[in-house]
């Protein structure tokens, strides 16, 4: 279903497309998510709309038991160069699952007059869904770009796409978003 509207000030929020996360096996593959997110970022920039690049630098707090060791390489948090980051992009470093809690994301968006956020990234059922829910709670029109996100658990990805993300906003494909951004 195509998006119902493109707000005058919309932002693209790309979640955790960084070296360490891109190495995780996901469905669809992170290479697909990265390519589509990079195309969307270029289109948002061309339209003069904000692009937010989010990375995570710590394991989510609140865990009482570690199910597997977490010893990432030193550069695991660095954003993928394929995103083509530019100086005008907003960079948000998170220490939690979602991109709003404990960061300045809401302040950055409000200062720019953003009313709508488009979400891409990894993992659909974790960082993307948490950011979508918080974005909805903060009053943003949320659009999840469902073919530009992935998860290490295909069942969780599909459930997030089919059920959870639709509860807090609209869903669209990369092609639909690019069409909405195209000059008229």
Secondary structure, 3 states (H helix, E strand, C coil): CCCCCCCCCEEEEEECCEHHHHCCCCECCHHHHHHHHHHHHHHHHHCCCCEEEEEECCCCCCCCCCCCCCCCCCCCCCECHHHCCCCCCEEEEECCCCCCCCCCHHHHHHHCCCCEEEEEEECHHHHHHHHHHHHHHCCCEEEEEEEEEEECCHHHHHHHHHHHHHHHCEEECHHHHHHHHCCC
